[in-house]
Amino acid sequence: MATHLTTSEVDYSILAGENFGFSEIPGTRDGSLNELIQRILRRDCDAVSQLTTPSDLALSTVARELAGNIAADLETRLSMAALRRGQRNDLQGQGDANDPLDTWAIDILAWTGFPAPAKSVDNQPSDDSEYSDDSGPTAWEADKIALCYESFMLFVAHHVKAHSSGQAATGGFKPEDYRLILPITSKDTETERIDIRSADYVDPVDFATVECGMFPLSDNSVKRQTTPAPHLFVANTEIARDQDDRNLAERMLATKIKALYFDQHNRRFVWGLIASSRTIHAYVFGTDDVWASTAMDISSAKGRRAFISLLVGWSLCSVDRLGFDPSIRHVIGGSVGGPYLEIDVHKMDESTGKVKPHTYYSQRCVGAADRLTGRHARYFAASASPNSMDTPTFLIKDMWTTSGSTSANDSRESSFLNVLHVEFNKSSEFSSIFSRLVSSGPVYISRGDTVIADSTVTAFAGLPAISCVRQHRRTVTKWAGNMISEANNQSQVVVAVINAMTALNVAYAKCKILHGNISDRAILLQQTVDGIRGVLTDFDYACYAGDLAAEAPELMIFRSILSLEGARPIRSLLDDLESLLYLVCWLGTFGINQNERREYAARYAAGPKLILPIMYWNRGTAAQSADHKRNHMDTALDFETNILSYMRKGPLRPLAMDLHRTLFLHPGCSGAKKTAWA
């Protein structure tokens, strides 16, 4: 099991948080999250809870037996509490005051007696609780449901703690093979979270999180424990009353999980829970799909047993089944002090067939995962030693790349980088404008004695309708510098864009390679003795000219018009150059670095919520984004009115004008409203 470390008095900003990503610019997104969730959500999946089954056969047996024992004890205590309630007509203060299990059982009993929010077929209130009567609450109250929900988890955690202590005393499983699932009412910075924005993050009153840790459950006071403790963040929880509330809760859950991907750099997938007045649903948020469990009806013994099995599964399963990546570890203190990351990059030894990890060290994430779905690409400035993290020598890209098969040997990006290296290695003019590959390969996960390549197929085995096969991979390149979105001034951006344009042209002319994913993360700013130089990187969407593109980039902002419309399945160099134009426009409008983007965000928050025309590039569907771009790019006047007039003063404006004139106003095109152009 992972070592859980407290992280008190940690300055999380050292891990390069507070990245103000392009998808986070105020006003550039609309209310399409609900449409996305409804499109990718798979409801009533029995296999969701089975995902927590420990891969170790012995631990799996222990989990099943322990869940049965906890369920039996809960039913006994509920029966006794219901009997006492019937005798005294009182929900509070009954049972053994010295036994927290009795107190928690009374809270759970109140949950089973909540009025059901749904209507039956004859439009009469549905009420099939084993223990319900008129003494339960007459109105739904979120804080009471939250209390009962917390008590349920504490009841299970108490049993898990007792069981782990008993196993240790008899020479069975060690206490570190277990973890406790505990509720808190707000996010806690005292966690092994590899977190960034938690210090000033405020949650709604009715928001609860589930965390796991190993600290004593000696008495009922732990119910309101605020003492920092080592634990892992397991799941977000929302409270809902009925189906309409559940739909809203799903959107809120998705919003928070999107932020979680941005904050937690070792997240592979995320669990969520929605608790209502009678039921609990568990959610798994994957790279392209969201699965919701069948309802766990807390008013029935079967439903209570299902929730207990889920919590026990979380308590005993391997850390990767919680959604974490064990090959990215958060280190506190040590010989170099301060928080930093250990990142394993794996390589298969062909002679032995064994996987060998090479560990890199990083104090800075230069690009976080900023979307709910997709590649979840993360970029780390890294070094080969923890003593030299201040001067990184490598850039590590961690991402979930699409693949047509389950094979771990999807080496498209590395193969393109190798081709470019061979072609331009001896060219003093061109060798330095492409990133230099060090290594690339799949991420491996240990399951007992077995080591498997991490993919959506292995991570979500048993879950239905996986819509996209993705492989979890890491690519290491030589450190070239920060990304173009962290420039000091517009002149640096202009130089970098011109270098990138050169790289795109020679890659096509000499190797017939098309980049396919120009964005703020595809161009690096390298500091040389002669000044700034742009370096082209991020080739995992690349393809050869004439080949069908394997996939389209996720971010609509920088995609070409025909790519958005799906009208040109075969890419051309024009698509990459058009993407460069959109990148220049976006940087020139919202800012070339974090300070300028924060300044824009502050002005947007303080003043009238002006929706700039360029914001529509990231709104609605791909076809709608393309339509807006056609309108904005059609003529010089359209471009001036909709785009240039809102760009900051500086050399990016004339560069944008030159690119626009070259791409859209030449005789072979004459505007952007034609369905195709040369």
C-alpha positions in Angstrom: 0.0 0.0 0.0 1.1 3.6 -0.5 2.7 5.4 2.4 0.4 8.1 3.6 2.2 11.3 4.8 0.9 14.4 6.5 1.6 17.6 4.6 1.1 20.3 7.2 2.6 23.7 6.5 3.3 22.8 2.9 3.4 25.6 0.3 1.6 23.9 -2.6 2.3 26.8 -5.0 5.8 25.3 -5.4 4.2 22.5 -7.4 3.3 25.1 -10.0 -0.4 25.3 -9.3 -2.5 28.4 -10.0 -2.0 27.7 -13.7 -4.7 29.8 -15.4 -5.4 27.5 -18.3 -7.0 28.7 -21.5 -10.1 26.6 -20.9 -10.5 28.5 -17.6 -10.7 32.1 -19.0 -13.9 33.6 -17.8 -16.6 33.9 -20.4 -14.9 31.3 -22.8 -17.1 28.4 -21.7 -20.9 28.0 -21.8 -23.4 25.7 -20.1 -22.6 22.6 -22.2 -21.3 20.6 -19.2 -24.7 19.2 -18.6 -25.0 18.1 -22.3 -21.5 16.5 -22.0 -22.5 14.5 -18.9 -25.7 13.3 -20.4 -23.9 12.2 -23.5 -21.2 10.2 -21.8 -23.0 9.0 -18.7 -23.9 5.3 -18.4 -26.5 4.7 -15.8 -27.4 1.6 -13.7 -24.0 -0.2 -14.1 -23.9 -3.0 -11.6 -20.1 -3.4 -12.3 -19.2 0.0 -10.8 -19.0 -1.4 -7.3 -17.1 -4.4 -8.5 -14.3 -2.1 -9.5 -13.3 -1.8 -5.9 -12.8 -5.6 -5.4 -9.2 -6.2 -4.3 -7.2 -7.9 -7.0 -5.5 -10.0 -4.3 -7.6 -13.1 -3.9 -7.1 -13.4 -0.1 -7.9 -9.8 0.5 -11.0 -10.1 -1.8 -12.2 -13.0 0.4 -11.5 -10.9 3.5 -13.4 -7.9 2.0 -16.5 -10.0 1.2 -16.6 -11.6 4.7 -15.9 -8.3 6.5 -18.7 -6.6 4.5 -21.1 -9.4 5.5 -20.2 -9.2 9.2 -20.6 -5.4 9.2 -24.0 -5.7 7.5 -25.1 -8.2 10.0 -24.1 -6.1 12.9 -25.8 -3.0 11.4 -29.1 -4.9 10.9 -29.0 -6.1 14.5 -28.4 -2.6 15.8 -31.0 -1.1 13.5 -33.6 -3.6 14.7 -32.8 -2.8 18.4 -32.9 0.9 17.7 -36.3 0.6 15.8 -37.7 -1.4 18.7 -36.6 1.2 21.2 -37.9 4.0 19.0 -41.3 2.3 18.9 -41.3 2.0 22.6 -40.3 5.6 23.3 -41.3 7.3 20.1 -38.0 9.1 20.0 -35.1 9.0 17.5 -32.5 10.7 19.7 -30.5 9.8 22.8 -31.2 6.0 22.8 -28.8 3.1 22.9 -25.5 2.7 24.7 -24.1 6.2 25.1 -20.6 4.7 25.4 -20.9 2.8 22.2 -20.4 5.0 19.1 -21.8 2.2 16.9 -25.2 2.5 18.6 -25.1 6.3 18.1 -24.3 5.9 14.4 -26.9 3.2 14.0 -29.5 5.7 15.3 -28.5 8.2 12.7 -28.7 5.6 10.0 -32.1 4.5 11.2 -33.3 8.1 10.8 -32.0 8.0 7.1 -34.0 4.8 6.4 -37.1 6.6 7.7 -36.8 9.7 5.5 -39.9 10.2 3.2 -39.2 8.9 -0.2 -39.0 11.8 -2.8 -40.3 9.7 -5.7 -44.0 9.0 -6.6 -45.3 5.5 -7.3 -47.3 4.6 -10.4 -50.6 5.7 -8.8 -49.0 9.0 -7.8 -49.1 8.1 -4.1 -46.0 8.5 -2.0 -43.7 5.5 -2.3 -42.7 4.2 1.2 -41.1 0.8 1.3 -38.6 1.4 4.2 -38.3 -1.5 6.6 -38.3 1.0 9.5 -40.2 4.1 8.3 -43.0 5.6 10.3 -44.5 9.0 11.0 -41.7 9.8 13.5 -39.2 10.5 10.6 -38.5 14.0 9.3 -41.5 15.5 7.5 -39.3 17.5 5.1 -36.1 16.8 3.3 -33.1 18.4 4.9 -29.6 18.2 3.3 -27.8 18.6 6.6 -29.6 15.7 8.2 -29.0 13.4 5.2 -25.3 14.5 5.4 -25.2 13.6 9.1 -26.7 10.1 8.4 -24.3 9.6 5.5 -21.3 10.5 7.6 -22.5 8.2 10.4 -22.9 5.3 7.9 -19.3 5.7 6.8 -18.0 6.0 10.4 -19.9 2.8 11.4 -18.1 0.9 8.6 -14.7 2.5 9.4 -15.0 1.5 13.0 -15.4 -2.1 12.0 -12.6 -1.9 9.5 -10.3 -0.5 12.2 -11.2 -3.2 14.7 -10.8 -5.9 12.0 -7.3 -4.6 11.0 -6.2 -4.5 14.6 -7.4 -8.1 15.1 -5.7 -9.3 12.0 -2.4 -7.7 13.2 -2.7 -9.3 16.6 -3.2 -12.8 15.1 -0.5 -12.5 12.5 -2.9 -11.9 9.6 -2.9 -8.9 7.2 -1.0 -5.9 8.4 -2.8 -2.7 9.4 -1.2 -0.9 6.3 -3.2 -3.3 4.1 -6.3 -1.4 5.3 -7.4 2.2 5.1 -10.4 4.0 6.7 -13.0 5.8 4.7 -13.9 8.9 6.6 -16.1 11.9 5.8 -15.1 15.5 6.1 -17.2 18.6 5.4 -14.7 20.6 3.4 -11.5 20.0 1.5 -8.5 19.6 3.7 -5.0 20.7 2.8 -3.5 18.1 5.2 -3.5 15.3 2.7 -1.4 13.4 0.3 -3.1 15.1 -2.6 -0.4 16.6 -4.8 -2.8 19.6 -4.6 -2.4 23.2 -5.6 -5.4 25.4 -5.1 -6.8 23.9 -1.8 -5.4 26.6 0.5 -8.0 29.2 -0.5 -10.7 26.8 -1.8 -14.1 27.2 -0.1 -16.7 24.5 -0.5 -20.5 24.8 -0.2 -21.9 24.0 3.2 -23.6 20.8 1.9 -20.5 19.5 0.2 -18.8 16.5 1.8 -15.7 14.7 0.8 -14.7 11.2 1.5 -11.1 10.6 2.6 -9.2 7.5 3.8 -6.6 7.5 6.5 -5.3 5.6 9.5 -6.1 7.3 12.8 -7.9 6.0 15.9 -11.6 5.8 16.2 -11.6 5.7 20.0 -14.9 7.4 20.7 -17.7 9.3 19.1 -15.8 12.5 19.1 -14.1 11.4 15.9 -17.4 12.3 14.2 -16.4 15.9 14.3 -12.6 15.4 14.2 -10.7 18.3 12.8 -7.2 17.2 13.7 -5.0 16.8 10.6 -4.3 13.2 9.7 -2.6 11.4 6.8 -5.1 10.3 4.2 -5.9 10.1 0.5 -8.8 11.9 -1.1 -11.1 9.2 -2.5 -14.4 10.7 -3.7 -16.5 13.8 -4.1 -20.0 13.6 -2.6 -23.1 15.7 -3.4 -26.5 15.6 -1.7 -29.7 15.4 -3.8 -33.4 15.0 -3.0 -35.0 13.7 -6.2 -34.1 13.1 -9.9 -34.1 16.8 -10.7 -31.7 17.4 -7.8 -29.7 14.5 -8.9 -29.2 16.0 -12.4 -28.0 19.2 -10.7 -25.8 17.2 -8.4 -24.2 15.4 -11.3 -23.3 18.7 -12.9 -21.8 20.0 -9.6 -20.0 16.7 -9.2 -18.5 17.0 -12.7 -17.4 20.6 -12.1 -15.6 19.7 -9.0 -14.0 16.6 -10.5 -12.8 18.7 -13.4 -11.0 20.9 -10.9 -9.7 17.8 -9.1 -8.0 16.6 -12.3 -6.3 20.0 -12.5 -5.2 19.9 -8.9 -4.2 16.3 -8.5 -1.4 15.3 -10.9 -1.6 11.6 -9.9 -5.2 11.1 -10.8 -6.1 8.4 -13.3 -9.8 8.5 -12.7 -12.1 9.8 -10.0 -14.9 8.4 -7.8 -18.0 10.3 -6.9 -21.1 9.7 -4.8 -24.6 11.3 -4.8 -26.6 10.7 -1.6 -30.3 11.4 -1.5 -33.1 10.9 1.0 -33.2 7.1 0.3 -30.5 6.1 -2.1 -26.8 6.4 -2.9 -25.3 6.2 -6.4 -21.5 5.7 -7.0 -19.9 7.3 -10.0 -16.7 6.6 -11.9 -15.4 9.5 -14.0 -13.1 8.1 -16.6 -11.2 9.7 -19.5 -14.2 9.5 -21.9 -17.0 7.9 -20.0 -18.9 8.3 -16.7 -20.5 5.2 -15.1 -23.2 5.4 -12.4 -24.0 2.4 -10.2 -27.5 1.1 -9.7 -29.2 2.7 -6.7 -28.1 1.5 -3.3 -31.4 1.9 -1.4 -30.5 2.7 2.2 -34.1 1.8 3.3 -33.5 -1.8 2.5 -31.0 -4.3 3.9 -29.8 -5.2 0.3 -29.0 -1.5 -0.4 -27.2 -1.0 2.9 -25.1 -4.1 2.2 -24.2 -2.8 -1.2 -23.0 0.5 0.2 -21.0 -1.3 2.9 -19.4 -3.5 0.3 -18.4 -0.4 -1.6 -16.8 1.2 1.5 -15.0 -2.0 2.5 -13.8 -2.3 -1.1 -12.3 1.2 -0.9 -10.7 0.2 2.4 -8.9 -2.8 1.1 -8.4 -2.4 -2.7 -5.1 -1.3 -4.2 -4.5 2.4 -4.6 -4.8 2.3 -8.4 -8.4 1.2 -8.0 -9.1 4.3 -6.0 -8.1 6.2 -9.2 -4.6 7.1 -8.1 -1.4 6.6 -10.1 1.2 4.8 -7.8 4.0 5.7 -10.2 3.7 9.4 -9.3 4.5 9.8 -5.6 4.3 12.9 -3.5 7.4 13.3 -1.2 7.5 15.5 1.8 10.8 16.5 3.4 13.7 14.2 2.8 17.3 15.4 2.2 16.2 18.2 -0.2 13.2 19.3 1.8 9.9 20.7 0.5 7.3 18.8 -1.5 8.2 17.2 -4.8 7.2 14.4 -7.1 8.8 11.2 -7.9 7.7 10.1 -11.4 8.5 6.7 -12.8 9.0 6.3 -16.5 8.9 2.6 -17.4 10.8 0.6 -19.9 10.4 -3.1 -20.8 13.7 -5.1 -20.6 13.4 -7.2 -23.8 15.9 -9.8 -22.6 14.1 -10.5 -19.3 10.6 -9.4 -20.1 10.6 -7.4 -16.9 9.6 -3.7 -16.5 12.2 -1.4 -15.1 11.2 2.1 -13.8 13.5 5.0 -14.2 12.6 7.7 -11.6 12.6 11.4 -12.3 12.1 14.3 -9.9 9.9 17.4 -10.3 8.8 20.4 -8.3 6.9 22.0 -11.1 3.9 21.0 -13.2 4.1 23.3 -16.2 0.8 22.1 -17.6 -2.0 20.5 -15.7 -5.0 18.5 -16.9 -7.6 21.1 -17.4 -10.5 19.2 -18.9 -13.1 16.7 -17.5 -12.5 14.2 -20.4 -9.8 13.4 -22.9 -6.1 12.9 -22.8 -5.6 14.5 -19.3 -2.2 15.6 -20.5 0.2 16.8 -17.8 3.7 18.3 -18.3 6.4 18.2 -15.6 9.7 20.0 -15.5 12.0 17.3 -14.2 15.6 16.3 -13.4 17.4 13.0 -12.9 18.2 13.9 -9.3 16.2 15.5 -6.5 19.2 17.8 -5.8 18.9 19.5 -9.2 15.2 20.1 -9.5 15.8 23.9 -9.7 17.4 23.5 -13.1 15.3 20.9 -14.9 16.9 18.9 -17.7 13.8 17.0 -18.9 10.2 17.6 -19.8 7.9 14.7 -18.9 4.5 14.5 -20.6 2.0 12.2 -19.0 -1.2 11.5 -21.0 -3.9 9.1 -22.0 -3.4 8.8 -25.8 -6.0 7.1 -28.1 -5.1 3.9 -29.7 -6.8 1.5 -32.1 -5.8 -1.5 -30.0 -5.0 -2.6 -26.5 -1.3 -3.0 -27.3 1.1 -1.2 -25.1 3.3 -0.5 -28.1 1.6 2.6 -29.4 4.7 4.7 -30.1 3.3 7.2 -32.6 4.8 10.3 -31.0 8.2 8.8 -30.4 8.4 7.5 -33.9 7.7 10.9 -35.4 10.3 12.5 -33.1 12.8 9.9 -34.1 12.2 10.5 -37.8 12.7 14.3 -37.3 15.8 13.7 -35.3 17.4 11.5 -37.9 16.5 14.0 -40.7 17.7 17.2 -39.0 20.3 16.0 -36.4 23.2 17.3 -38.5 21.4 20.6 -39.5 22.5 23.5 -37.5 19.5 25.4 -38.8 16.7 23.0 -38.0 17.9 20.6 -35.4 17.1 22.9 -32.5 13.5 23.7 -33.4 12.1 20.3 -32.6 12.0 18.7 -29.1 14.6 15.9 -28.6 13.2 12.5 -27.5 14.8 10.8 -24.5 12.4 7.9 -23.9 8.7 7.0 -24.3 6.6 4.2 -23.2 3.5 2.9 -21.4 2.8 3.4 -17.7 2.7 0.1 -15.8 0.6 -0.8 -12.8 1.3 -3.6 -10.4 -1.6 -5.9 -9.5 -0.2 -8.4 -7.0 2.6 -10.3 -8.7 1.4 -9.1 -12.2 2.6 -5.9 -14.0 0.2 -4.6 -16.6 0.3 -1.7 -19.0 -2.2 0.9 -17.9 -5.0 1.6 -20.3 -8.8 2.3 -20.2 -9.3 -1.4 -20.9 -7.4 -2.5 -17.8 -8.4 0.4 -15.6 -12.1 0.0 -16.3 -12.3 -3.8 -16.9 -15.8 -5.0 -16.4 -17.5 -1.6 -17.0 -19.7 -1.5 -20.1 -19.4 0.5 -23.2 -15.9 1.9 -23.0 -16.2 4.5 -25.8 -12.5 5.1 -26.4 -9.4 2.8 -26.0 -6.7 4.9 -24.5 -3.2 4.0 -23.3 -1.5 5.7 -20.4 1.9 6.8 -21.6 4.8 9.0 -20.7 7.2 10.8 -23.1 10.5 12.3 -21.9 12.1 15.0 -24.0 15.1 17.2 -23.4 14.1 20.3 -21.4 13.9 23.2 -23.8 12.1 25.8 -21.7 8.7 27.0 -20.6 5.6 26.9 -22.8 4.7 29.8 -25.1 1.9 30.8 -22.8 4.5 31.9 -20.2 6.4 34.4 -22.3 7.7 37.6 -20.8 6.7 39.8 -23.7 4.9 39.7 -27.1 8.2 39.8 -29.0 9.2 36.4 -27.5 5.9 35.0 -28.7 6.5 36.4 -32.2 9.9 34.8 -32.4 8.6 31.4 -31.1 5.7 31.4 -33.6 8.0 32.1 -36.5 10.3 29.3 -35.4 7.3 27.0 -35.1 6.1 28.0 -38.5 9.5 27.1 -39.9 9.4 23.7 -38.0 6.0 22.9 -39.5 7.1 23.7 -43.0 10.3 21.7 -42.9 8.7 18.8 -41.2 6.2 18.6 -44.0 8.7 19.4 -46.8 11.4 16.9 -45.7 9.4 14.2 -43.8 5.8 14.7 -44.9 4.8 15.0 -41.2 1.9 17.1 -40.1 1.7 18.2 -36.5 -2.1 18.2 -36.0 -2.2 19.8 -32.5 -0.9 23.3 -32.4 -1.8 24.9 -29.1 -0.4 26.8 -26.2 1.4 23.6 -25.1 3.0 22.7 -28.4 5.6 25.5 -28.6 8.4 25.9 -26.0 10.4 29.0 -25.3 14.1 28.1 -25.3 16.6 30.6 -23.9 19.8 30.6 -25.9 22.9 32.9 -25.9 21.3 34.6 -29.0 17.9 35.1 -27.3 14.6 33.2 -27.4 14.0 30.4 -29.8 10.7 28.5 -30.3 10.8 24.7 -30.1 8.0 22.5 -31.5 6.8 19.7 -29.4 3.7 17.6 -28.6 3.5 15.3 -31.6 1.0 12.7 -30.3 -1.7 13.9 -32.8 0.8 13.9 -35.7 0.3 12.0 -38.9 1.9 11.6 -42.4 0.5 13.7 -45.2 -2.1 11.7 -47.1 -3.0 9.6 -44.1 -6.3 9.8 -42.3 -5.9 11.6 -39.0 -6.2 9.2 -36.1 -8.2 11.7 -34.0 -8.9 15.4 -33.7 -7.5 17.6 -30.9 -9.8 18.1 -27.9 -9.7 21.9 -27.6 -11.8 23.7 -30.2 -10.1 27.0 -29.8 -7.1 26.2 -32.1 -8.6 23.7 -34.5 -8.9 24.7 -38.2 -12.4 25.4 -39.6 -12.5 22.3 -41.8 -11.2 20.1 -38.9 -14.1 21.4 -36.8 -16.6 20.7 -39.5 -15.2 17.2 -40.2 -15.1 18.1 -43.9 -11.5 17.2 -44.5 -10.6 13.8 -43.0 -7.1 14.1 -44.5 -5.1 16.9 -43.0 -3.0 19.5 -44.8 -0.2 21.9 -43.8 -2.9 24.7 -44.0 -4.6 23.2 -40.9 -1.5 23.6 -38.8 -0.8 27.1 -40.1 -4.4 28.1 -39.4 -4.1 26.8 -35.9 -1.1 29.0 -35.4 -3.2 32.1 -36.4 -5.8 31.2 -33.8 -3.1 30.7 -31.1 -1.7 34.2 -31.9 -5.2 35.7 -31.7 -5.9 34.0 -28.4 -2.6 34.9 -26.7 -3.0 38.5 -28.0 -6.5 38.8 -26.6 -6.3 37.2 -23.2 -2.6 37.5 -22.3 0.7 35.8 -23.0 1.3 34.7 -19.4 -0.4 34.0 -16.1 -0.1 37.6 -14.9 -1.9 39.0 -17.9 -4.6 36.3 -17.8 -5.2 36.9 -14.1 -5.4 40.6 -14.8 -8.0 39.9 -17.6 -10.0 37.6 -15.3 -10.0 40.4 -12.6 -11.3 43.0 -15.1 -13.9 40.5 -16.3 -15.1 39.8 -12.8 -15.3 43.5 -11.8 -16.9 44.9 -14.9 -19.7 44.1 -17.2 -19.6 40.5 -18.5 -18.7 41.4 -22.1 -18.7 38.4 -24.3 -15.9 38.9 -26.9 -16.5 37.4 -30.4 -13.4 35.2 -29.9 -15.0 33.5 -26.9 -17.4 31.8 -29.2 -14.5 29.7 -30.5 -14.7 27.7 -27.3 -18.5 27.6 -27.0 -21.2 25.2 -28.2 -20.5 22.4 -30.7 -17.5 22.0 -33.1 -19.7 23.0 -36.0 -20.8 26.2 -34.2 -17.2 27.1 -33.4 -16.3 26.6 -37.1 -19.3 28.8 -38.1 -18.1 31.6 -35.8 -14.5 31.3 -37.2 -15.8 31.6 -40.8 -17.7 34.8 -39.9 -14.7 36.3 -38.1 -12.1 35.3 -40.8 -14.1 36.0 -44.0 -12.8 39.5 -44.8 -10.2 41.9 -43.5 -13.0 44.0 -42.1 -14.6 41.0 -40.3 -11.2 40.1 -38.9 -10.5 43.7 -37.7 -13.9 44.1 -36.2 -14.3 40.8 -34.4 -10.7 39.9 -33.5 -8.0 42.5 -34.0 -9.9 45.3 -32.3 -9.9 43.3 -29.0 -6.2 42.2 -29.1 -3.7 44.0 -26.9 -1.3 46.4 -28.5 2.0 45.0 -29.5 3.7 42.9 -32.3 1.2 40.1 -32.1 -1.4 42.2 -33.9 0.6 42.7 -37.1 1.6 39.0 -37.0 -2.0 38.0 -36.8 -2.8 40.3 -39.7 0.0 38.8 -41.8 -1.1 35.2 -41.1 -4.8 36.0 -41.8 -4.0 37.7 -45.1 -1.8 34.8 -46.1 -4.3 32.1 -45.2 -7.7 33.7 -46.1 -7.2 36.6 -48.5 -5.1 35.1 -51.2 -6.7 34.5 -54.7 -7.1 30.8 -54.1 -9.3 31.4 -51.0 -10.8 34.9 -51.1 -12.5 34.7 -47.7 -13.5 32.0 -45.2 -17.1 31.4 -46.0 -16.5 29.1 -48.9 -16.9 25.4 -48.1 -13.3 24.7 -49.1 -10.2 26.5 -50.4 -6.9 25.7 -51.9 
